[in-house]
Amino acid sequence: MSDIHIHVLKSETLQIKNWLWDKVQAPFWRFYWNDKAGWKIHSAGKTVELDPGFIFAVSPDTQFRAEGTALLSHFFIEFTAGMPYDGIHDRIYRFPIQPLLKQSILEIQNDTCEERKPALISFLCHYLIAQVPADDLAPHCRDPRIADILYHLNEHLDQRISNDQLARQCNMNTNAFIRLFKTATGQTPQAWHLKRRIDTACALLHQSDDSIEIVSEKTGFADRGHFSRAFRSHRGIGPAAFRKVHDTSVFLTS
């Protein structure tokens, strides 16, 4: 059974011109709609035109390059969706923008009713992931013991938890638990938990103004140096560089 849990990181409408965003890659979904043509996304040797007749979704950890020179209104949502949807990588989807979808976006942009915005944004995210082909969904853990452990690890991303502690929670021998966990997820418990902590750090670096030291503390690292080394090992760049690469404010027009 899927654990669909939409968590919106950021949603905005930007007026942008002369767009050039290179080597963008982050562990969350991106929902795009532009009101005019003139932008392109390049990924894995393919080019996608951001036609205003479609909405677009970039799956987590898809590296892409975006460019354009047209002055336009760029609506986006960045969010996570839980497994198995967050396990999809290297995909860019496009779906026709139905009248209800466009109406929802315009209502969000025009602040027609501030109280309705969270529900409308959630609706758009749910609609988008509901269109993802079943064949693209990542395998999902169905062992209830491991499912409970995954939930526990997700709830304690600010802590380091030993394999012995996790095994006791399952009433299992530690070695047997590690084997079961790896069979169910493809990773060891420590590797899985570390990746989730790094993914959470990416979201915090992107959506908040927290210092790198605070992000480090919130994701359970002993200090900034330890955090930066682990982050670079997983993402290929340091946390400060990641924050700079994903800063959309540099594209705002006056």
Residue pairs with C-beta under 8 A, 6 or more apart in sequence:
1 140
1 142
2 82
2 83
2 84
2 85
2 140
3 82
3 83
3 140
3 147
3 151
4 81
4 82
4 85
4 126
4 129
5 80
5 81
5 82
6 79
6 80
6 81
6 82
6 122
6 125
6 126
7 79
7 80
7 81
8 77
8 78
8 79
8 118
8 121
8 122
8 125
9 28
9 78
9 79
9 80
9 203
9 206
9 207
10 76
10 77
10 78
10 206
10 207
11 76
11 77
11 78
11 108
11 121
12 75
12 76
12 248
13 73
13 74
13 75
13 76
13 108
13 109
14 73
14 74
14 76
14 248
14 251
14 252
15 71
15 72
15 73
15 74
15 252
15 253
16 68
16 71
16 72
16 74
16 251
16 252
16 253
17 69
17 70
17 71
17 72
17 253
18 68
18 69
18 251
19 39
19 66
19 67
19 68
19 69
19 74
19 251
20 66
20 67
21 65
21 66
21 67
21 248
21 251
22 65
23 63
23 65
23 245
24 63
24 64
24 65
24 66
24 245
24 246
25 61
25 62
25 63
25 64
25 235
26 60
26 61
26 78
26 202
26 206
26 242
26 246
27 60
27 61
27 80
27 86
27 198
27 199
27 202
27 203
28 60
28 78
28 79
28 80
28 86
28 199
28 202
28 203
29 57
29 58
29 59
29 60
29 77
29 78
29 79
29 80
29 81
29 85
29 86
29 125
29 128
29 129
30 57
30 58
30 76
30 77
30 78
31 55
31 56
31 57
31 76
31 77
31 78
31 79
31 124
31 125
31 128
32 50
32 55
32 56
32 57
32 58
32 74
32 75
32 76
33 52
33 54
33 55
33 56
33 74
33 75
33 76
33 97
33 105
34 50
34 52
34 72
34 73
34 74
34 75
35 52
35 72
35 73
35 75
36 52
36 70
36 71
36 72
36 73
37 49
37 50
37 51
37 52
37 70
38 50
38 68
38 69
38 70
38 72
39 49
39 50
39 66
39 67
39 68
39 70
39 72
39 74
40 47
40 48
40 49
40 50
40 66
40 67
40 68
41 47
41 48
41 50
41 56
41 58
41 64
41 65
41 66
41 92
42 48
42 64
42 65
42 66
42 67
43 58
43 62
43 63
43 64
43 65
43 90
43 92
44 63
44 90
46 92
48 56
48 92
48 94
50 56
50 68
51 94
52 97
53 96
53 97
54 94
54 95
54 96
54 97
55 94
55 95
55 96
55 97
55 101
55 124
55 128
56 92
56 93
56 94
57 91
57 92
57 93
57 94
57 95
57 128
57 129
57 132
58 64
58 91
58 92
59 88
59 89
59 90
59 91
59 92
59 93
60 80
60 86
60 87
60 88
60 89
61 89
61 90
62 89
62 90
62 91
62 92
64 92
71 253
73 109
75 105
75 108
75 109
77 121
77 124
77 125
78 206
78 207
79 125
80 86
80 203
81 125
81 129
83 138
83 140
83 141
83 150
84 137
84 138
84 139
84 140
85 129
85 132
85 137
85 138
87 137
87 138
87 139
87 140
88 132
88 136
88 137
88 138
91 136
93 128
93 131
93 132
95 128
95 131
101 124
101 127
104 120
104 123
104 124
105 124
107 113
107 116
107 117
107 120
108 117
108 120
108 121
111 117
141 147
141 150
141 184
141 185
142 184
143 180
143 184
145 170
145 172
145 180
146 180
146 181
146 184
146 185
148 169
148 170
149 166
149 169
149 170
149 181
149 189
150 185
150 192
152 161
152 166
152 169
153 161
153 166
153 189
153 192
153 193
153 196
154 196
157 193
157 196
157 197
157 200
157 218
157 219
157 220
158 217
158 218
158 219
158 220
159 220
160 193
160 220
161 193
163 174
163 177
163 178
163 188
163 189
163 190
164 174
166 177
166 181
166 189
167 173
167 174
167 176
167 177
167 178
170 177
170 180
172 180
177 189
178 188
178 189
181 187
181 188
181 189
181 192
182 188
185 192
187 195
194 230
194 234
195 234
197 219
197 220
197 221
198 219
198 230
198 231
198 234
198 235
200 218
200 219
201 215
201 216
201 218
201 219
201 227
201 231
201 239
202 235
202 242
204 210
204 215
204 218
204 219
205 212
205 215
205 239
205 242
205 243
205 246
206 242
206 243
206 246
208 215
210 218
212 224
212 227
212 228
212 239
212 240
213 223
213 224
215 227
215 239
216 223
216 224
216 226
216 227
219 227
221 227
221 230
227 239
228 238
228 239
231 238
231 239
231 242
232 238
235 242
237 245
